[in-house]
Amino acid sequence: MPRHLLQTLPDATAYWVAFSGGMDSQVLLHALAAIRAPLGAPLGAVHVHHGLQDEADAWDAHCERVARQLDCEYVLLPVTVERTHTDGLEAAAREARYQVLRDWLPSGAALLTAHHQRDQAKTLLLQLLRGSGPKGLAGMPFSQAFGRGQLLRPWLDTPYARLQAYAEQAGLAWIEDPSNASVAFARNRLRMS
């Protein structure tokens, strides 16, 4: 899996993994650390602290520890989430997260997210249910301009099971966000149905 990443990544001044500490982002950071030399640029992990869960400080500590173990720079970005957002807490957290990452991303750097095939399918289904037009039904792009750099989603065509197998084979320990099990969020209801 790590070699596949090399074929998909454009040149950048640095590669930063949007690191929640969950299984997906843990696998992405681990896989990139395994191919660090051919990247030709520094590798780091950036964690957005939403403060929405009681465990948020422990998640930050976990993410920093993993980054240090992989000899990666670690950046913590705290955000305040608008709890009265018209589209709900999940949308507010996503907007706050992307805004702070967009504002922070260094010039010429690439921010990598661990969105995979299942995430892409959920996005398309949600857009369809919302009556989205052609742009929304195109799904998440592999690459797009983002702040002073670019946002990359190298695993949009990678099955979730492949990431899970990698995590288990590598013996990775990751965070399980309890909000991922909540049916209050449309994304989760889709995944569980």
N, C-alpha and C positions, 0 to 999 in steps of 0.2 A: 504493500500500500504506500509506503513513503516515496518510493521512486515515481509512482504515478503523480504525486504532488509536484515533483520537479517539472514535469511536462506541462503542467497547467499554470504555473506561476509566472507572471511577467516580471521584468526587472523592477526593483524598488530600492529606495534608500534604506529601508528597514521593513521587517515583516512583524506585525503585531497580531497576536491571536486574541480575539474577544473572548476572554476566559472567565466563564461562569463557575468553573469547577465541576460542572456536570459531565456526564460520560462523553458526550459528543466533543466538547471543547477540550477535554482532557486528552482524548485520542488525537485530536488535531495538533495540540502543542507537543505531545510526545512524539508523534510521527515527524513533525518538522524538526524537532531537536535531533532526531536520528539521522537527518540529512542536512544538518546545519552547514557543513563546509561547502557543499555545492550551491547553497543559497546565495553566497557571495554578499550577504548583508546581515546586519544584526537581527536576532530573533528575540522577541519579548512577549510578555503576557500583560494584558490590560484588563482589570476587573472593575466593573461598575457596581458600586455599593448602593443599592436602592433603599436599604433600611426598612424594608417591608416585612421581613420575617425576623423572629426572635433570634434565629441562628445567623443573621447576616454578618456579625463580627467574626464568628467562627468560620464562616465561609471565606471571608477575606484572609484569615490566618491560614486556612487550608490552601487557598490559591497561591498565596505568597510562598508557602513552604514548597509546594510542587514546582513553582517557577524556579526557586533557588536550587532545588535538587537537580533540575534540568539545566542549570547554569544559564538561566534566562533573566533578563531584566524584568522587573515587576513594577507596574504602575497601578495605583488605586485611584479611581475617580468616583467620589461621592456625588450623589444626586438627590434632589428633593422631588418626590413624585406628587403631583397634584391629585389628591384623593377624590376630588369632586369632578373629575374630567367627564365630559358629556358622553364619551365612548367607553367609559369604565376604567377600572384600575389597571388592567392588563395593557390597554392602549396607552394610558398615561405613562406607565413604566417604560414601554417600548419607545415612545416619543422622547422621554427624558434621556433614556440610554443612548439612542442614536444621536441626539443633539449634543450631549457631552462628549461622545466619541468623535463626532464630526468637528467640533470646536478644538479638541485636543490633538487630533492626528497630525503628526509632524509632516512637513512638506516632503512630497515624493514618496511617502511611506505607504505600505499596503496594510489594511486592516482585514484580517481573515476571520470569517465566521464559519462555524461547523454545521451550517444547514446542510441537510442530506436529502435523499430522494423522498423520504416520508414527509419531511417538512415542506418540500415543494408541492407534493400532492395535497397536503392540508391547505396550503396557501391557495392553490387553484380552486379547491372545493369551496373554501370560504368566500373567495372572490365571486364564484359562480352563484352561491347562495345570496350574496349581496347585490346581485344584478350588475356586476362590473362589466365594463365595456372591454374592447379588445386589448387595451393596455393592461388592465388588471388581470385578464385571462392569460396573459403572456407569462405570468408567474414571476418568480425572483430571477433577476439576471445573474449570470456567473460573475460579471464584472461591471462596475459603474464608478463614475467619478464620485468622490466622497470627501468633502472639505478640501484640504490641500493635497489629498492623495487619492487613493482608490480603495473601494470595498470589493473584496473577493470572496466568493463562495465556491471553493474548489470541489466540494463533494456533492453538488446538487444531483449528480447522477449515481451516487454511491448508496447502495441499500443500507438501511439501518443495521440489519443483521451483520453486515460486514464490519461495521464500526464496533458493534458489541463483541464480535468474535476477537477483534484486535485487542480491545480493552481487557477481555478475560485472559487472552493468551499472554499479554504483557503484565498481568497482575496489577492493573491500575485500580486505585480506590478513588471513588468520585462522590460528589454531593448529590443527594436526591432532594430536589426542591419540592416540599409538600404541595405547593400550588399547582404542580403538574398533574396532581391527582384530582384536582377540584373540577367538578362538572359545572361550576359557575362560569367557566371560560369556554367559549365556543370551540376554540382550538382543541381543548381537552375532550369535549363531548364528541368531536369528530374522531379523535384518535381511539376513544373507548367504544365507539359504535361499530 
